Amino acid sequence: MIDYECYQAPKDTMLDTDQCAKIASRNKNLRIEDYRFLVKTMVNSGLGEETYGPKNIILGEEQHPKLVDSLSELEDVFYNTLDSLLARSKISPSQIDILVVTVSLLSSTPSLTSRIINRYNMRPDIKSFNLIGMGCSASLIAIDLVQHLFKTQKNKIAIVVSSESMASHWYCGRERSMMLSNCLFRVGGCSMLLTNDNARKNQAILKLKCIVRRHLASDDEAFNCCMQVEDDQGYGGFRLNKALPKVAARALTKNLQVMLPKVLPIWEILRYAWASKINLKTGIEHFCIHPGGRAVIDDVGVNLGLNDYDLEPARMALHRFGNTSSGGLWYVLGYMEAKKRLKKGDRILMISLGAGFKSNTCVWEVARDLDRANVWKDMIEKYPPKKTVNPYVEKYAWIHDKDMDFATHEDITNMLTGCG
């Protein structure tokens, strides 16, 4: 990897506590018990006051999303990150041989890759791939694809762009398993520049050591735990059911059974075979976990024997940027770099989980000490916060009052927006 660039949305799309309350108050399908559920979910989500939402949602147009909203949202991510990436690397768009875009929830014609090729006037012989429906783990799938293409083609340069379409997928119903996505998913993304050209070896920041993919779609429980559906009232959204944590643990276990023998010393593998105990830090220095939610991060930490220091990058990425789907891993990596944790020779285990159900992991080796400005540059000194104050508890604790009753939706709206 030569470089990567994470997207930071404009300040006018920031979703703070008050903005989230206003958006919730517009949903006339919700009852007071649904608002209680929403607030409880936000309290436990691990998200902070500075995540970003789609412009059409901020403007109150979630009931009637348009294709142009989704395309505008994605193009902001694509062109902002690609402009910076190409300028910093001094690589021309005409030098790009392979382009892979991962956006799970939007398929357009012409394709998203075609839009990028048109914008940057890329070569007619470029190999382009549009990966749809791959979920939060799509970024590592794209890197795996590039790796396989590199095996058959020498001295090539590839770009991977990973994001998600939130603008037209805001859930407006009241099914709780589908309301969760509104509480967790936020706007974000990342572009990455990769090569197998040895002449550019000195430009590299990371070297891919190995990658492992596991797919459990043949199992009905795993297949159904994360799914894009419509509820009984016809509202579209993304359903996350209660089996998700169990399925995620099973998928990750199957993945690591293949991955760990590739990266841990033989004596550690033998110790595991003898005592059923394993220390991942004998082969890995850093853990880059998909910031899918607080419970996901905590569960992975417990199962892998990681401490707060190991989990801090994922927790802080979730707090500052939310779950940005397939782009999320790179905000975690950016945090590690901004904190000057990454030294030459260090190994980073990336763990991604996504609908299907899929578990993808890879190991990078740091090619040189990393201390570059990135998306965290203006805020890294504030992290981790000395004291985490949950604004949802402070401002909306009243909604937990089970004795509180409201006659109309207008009463709820007035209370939530501070007009009552």
N, C-alpha and C positions, 0 to 999 in steps of 0.2 A: 504494500500500500504506500503510495506516494503522499497522499493527503486526504483529508475529509473535511467537510464543512456542514455544520448543523444550522438549521434555520431558526431565527428569532423573529417572531411576528411583531407588527407595530403595536405600540402601547394602547392605541384606541380599540384593540381587540382583546384586551386583557379581561379575564373573568375573575374579578374579585368577589368577595362574599355578597355584596349588595347586588352586583350584576347577576349573579347566579339566582338570587332570590327573585329578582324581577322576571327572569326567564321562566322560573318555576311558576310564578304567579299567573303567567299568561296561559297556562295549560288548564282549561276549564273542565277537563276530564278528571282532574285530581280531587280527592276528598281530603279532609283533615288528616286521616290516618296515613294517606299517601305522602303528605307533606312531612309528617313525622318520620316516615321511612326514609325520605330523601335527605332530611337533615341528619338523621342517624348515619346514613351511608356516607355523607360528606364528612361528618365528624371522624369517621373511621377510615377514610380513603387514603390519607397520607398526602393529599394535595394541599398546596398553599394558596396564597392570595394573588399569584402572578402568572397563572397559566393562561393560555390563549384559546379563544374560540373562533369559529367561522364568522365572517362579517355579516352574513345574512341572518345568523342567529342573534347577534348583537342588535341588529336592526329590527328584530321581531318578525322575521319572514319565514320562520321555521315550518309554518303550516303549509306553505306553498313554495317548496324549494324548486329551483330551476337548474338546468344543466349548466348554464353560464356561471352560476354560483360555485359549483364544484370545480369547473375548469379554471375559474379565476383564482380560487383558493390554491389549487395545485400548481398553477403556473407561477404564483408568488413564491412558493417553496422551491420549485424547479429552478427558475431563472435567478433568484437571489443567491442560492447556494452554488449553482454552476458558474455564474459570473465570477464569484469570489474564488472558487476553486481553480478555474482556468487561468485567471489573472495571477494568482499567487504561484502557481506551478510553472507559468510561462509556457504552457502547452496550448496549441491552437486547436479549435474544434475539428479542423481538417485532419488532425493527427489521430483522432479517436477511431479505433477499429471496431470496438464492441460497445453497445449501449444496452443496459438492462434497467427497466423501470418496474418497481413493485408498488402497486396500489391495489388493495384488495377489493374495495367496494365500488369502483367505477371502471366501466369499460366504455370507451368512446370511439367514435369513428370520425376522422382518422384516429389512430391509436395515440396514446400518450407519448410513446417513443417518436412517432411521426411528428408530433408538435415540437418536440425538442430538436429533432433533426432539421425541421423547417426553420426554427428560430435561429439556429447556429450555422445553417448552411453546411451541414456535415456531408461527407462523401457519399456518393451513390452506392458504394460497395460496403458500407458499414453494416455489421451484423447486429440487428436490433431484436430485443425480446421484451415483450410486455407480460409481466407475471401478475395475474388477477386471481383473487380469492385465496391467497396463500396465508392471510392472517398476519399476526404480529411477528411471526418468525420468518417472514419473507426475505428480509435483508440477507440472512445467512444462506438462504436457498439461492439467491442471486449470486452471492460470492462463490458458492459451490459450482454453479453453472459456469461462471467465468473461469474458475480453476480448471474445469474439464476442457473448456475451449482452449485455454492456454497450453494444455498438454499436446494439442495437435497443431498449434500455430505459434510460431516463434516471434519474439520481438514485437509484441502487440501491446496496445494501451486500451484499457476498458474503463468505462464509467458505470457505476451503479447508483441509481437514484431511488431512495426509499421514502415513501410518505403514505398518507391515507386521506380519503375523501370524507370529511365530516359534514360539509355544508348541506348535503342533501340526505343525510342519514341521522338527523336528530329525531329521537323518538318522542312522539306527541301523545302516546296512550298512557295507560295506568297499570300495565302488567309489570310487577316489581322486578322480575328477572330481566326485563328489557329496559327498565329505567336505569339500571346500573351503568349502562354504557354512557349515558349522559353525564354521570357523576365522575367517570374515570377518563374518558377519551378526550384528547385535546389536539389542537393544530400543531404540527411540527413535521420535521423530516430532515433528511441528510443526503448529501451527494458524496461519493467516494471515488477516488482515482487509483486504479490498480494497473500493474504492468508485470510482464515476464521478460522485459528487455534488460539484460545484464548491464547494458551501457548506462542505465538509469539507477543502478543499484545504490549509488551514493545519495540519491534523492529519497530513498525509501525511509519511512518511519516505522513500519511494521512488516514482518515477514510471516506469512501463513504457514504454520507447521502441519496442521491436520484439521479436518472437518468431518463431523459425523451427523447424519440425519436419520431420524426415526419417525415413522408414520403409523398411527394406530387407527386409521379410518375403517379398517375391516371390523373393528369392535364397535357395536352399536352405541354403547355408553359413551365412548370417546368421540364418536362421530357426531353425536347429538349435543354434546356439552357446550359448544359455542356455535351458534348458527344464526344466519341472517334469515329472518322470517317476518310474517305479518301476524299481528295478534287477532283476536276474535272480532275486533271492530275494524280491522283492515289497516291499522297503523303499522307501518314498516319499522323495523329496528333490528337490534342484535341481541339475541337471547343468551344469557350466561346462566346455566343452571347449577344446582347444588353439587353435582358430581364433578365439577371443574377441578377443585383442589386435588381430589383423589386421582383423577385422570392425569393431571399434570405431574403428580408425583410418580405415577407408573411410567409415563412416557419418558421422564427424565432419568429414571432408574435404568430403563432399557437402553437409553442413549449412553449413559456413563459406563455401562458394562462393556461397551465397545471402545469408548473414548479413553478411559483411564489407563488401560494397559499400554496405550500409545504414548502417554506423557509422564507416567509415574515410574520411578526406578523399580527394578525387578524385585529388590528386597521389600519394597512397600507392598507390592502385589502379593508376595509370599506371606507377608505379615497379615494381610487381609484374609488370605486363604486359611491361615492358621487360627487367627483370633477374631475374624469378622470385624476388624477395626481398620480404619484407613485414615491417613493424614494427607489430604490433598496438597498441603503446602510443601510437601517434599518434591513436588514437580511443578507447582503453580504459585506465583507470587501475588497475582491480582485476579479478582472475580468480577466480571462484568455481567450482571444479571438483568434481564429484561425488566424494566420498571412498570410492570403490568398492574400493580396494586400492592398495597401494604401487606396483605395476607400472602400474596404470591412470594414477595421478597422474603418475608419472615419464615415461611415454610421451607423455602429453598435453603435459607441460612441454617435452620435447625437440622434439616436432613443431611447437609454437607458439613456440619460442624464448624460453621463460620462465625466470626465474632462481629461486633458492631463496626469495627474499623473496616472489615471486608464488605459489609453491607451498606456502609455510608454512601458510596457513590450512587448506588441504585436508589436508595431512599431519598437522597437529595435531588436526583434527576426527576423522580416522581413528584416531589414537593414543588419544585420550581417549574417544570414543564408538563407534568401530568403524563398519562399514558399516550405517547405519540405513535403507537402501533409499531410498524417495522422500523421506524426511525429511532426508536427509543434507546437502543443499545449505544448509539453513538453519542448521546447526551451523557450517558454514564461514563463512556471512555473519555469524553471531553472533560468531565469533572476530575477524573484521575490525573489527566495531563495538567489541568489548571492548578491542581494541588501539588504538582511536581513529584508525583509518586513514581512515574514511569522512567526507569533507568535502563541503559543498554544491557541486553541479555535477559531482562525480566520476561516472564511468560504470563499471558493474560488468557484466562478461560472465559469465553463468551457463552452465555446460556440464553437461548430464546425459546419461547413456548407460544404456540398459536393454534388457531382453529384447524380442525381436521380429524384427529388432534395430532399436532406435530411437536417434536422436540428436536431442536438443532443446536449443536455446539461446535465451537472451533477454538483453536489455540493459536495465538499470535506471539511472536517473539519481538521484543522491542529492538529496533535496529540501531537506535542512538538515543541518548538522553533527550527527553521531550520536555520542552518548556516554551511553548508557543502560545500566542494569543488565540483564543477561540470564543465560542458563544458565551462562556462563563466569565470573560475577562472583566466586565464591569460589576460583577456581583460576587465573585468567589470569596472575597474577604468576609462576607456575611454568612458563609456556610462552613460547617453546620451551625445553625442558630444556637446561641447560648441557652435560650429558653424558647421552646416551641409553644406559642399561644395559639389555640384553635379558635379562629374568629367565628366559626359557625356555632360553637358552644356559647361564646360570649354574647352574640347578637340574637340568636334564635333559640335559646334554652327554653323559652316560654312554649315553644311548639311541642315540647315533650310532655306538657301538662295534660294528663289524660282526662282531667275534668273539664278542660277548656272545650267549648263547643262554639260552632259558628253557624249562623242561619243560612248564609249564602256564600257563593264563591267570591262575591265582592268583598265580604267581610275579611276573608282570607287574604285577598289581594291587598287590601288596605293595610292589614297588619304587616304583611311581608315587605311592602314597599314603603313603610313608615308614614302612611297617610292616615292611619286610623287613630 
